[in-house]
Amino acid sequence: MGGQVLDYEAKRIAREKEIEDVKNMIYFVVSEDKILSKYSKDIYDKALNQMKQAEEELKEM
């Protein structure tokens, strides 16, 4: 069971890193097509949503 937890955690961390990578690519104006050639649409959408949420939180301050 401990191995399953470690496997799940490793996958979660890898997914978070991919999202951060995509956010950086968006920030540096890499085209959506180029990003999607390496990352999934799901990861791209999650990164975009996180960036929008962060922007909205800044506006509320």
C-alpha positions, 0 to 999 in steps of 0.5 A: 500500500505504501508503494501505491501512495508514493506512486500517486504522490509522484504522479501528482508532483509530476502533473503540478510541474507540467502545469508550472512548465506550461504556465511559464510557456504561456507567460513567455508567449509560446504559441498554444500549438507549440505547447500542445505538441508536448503537453496535453490539452488538459494540462494546458487548460489547467495552467490557463485557469490557474493563471486566470484565478491568480489574476482575479485574486490580484484584482480583488486586492 
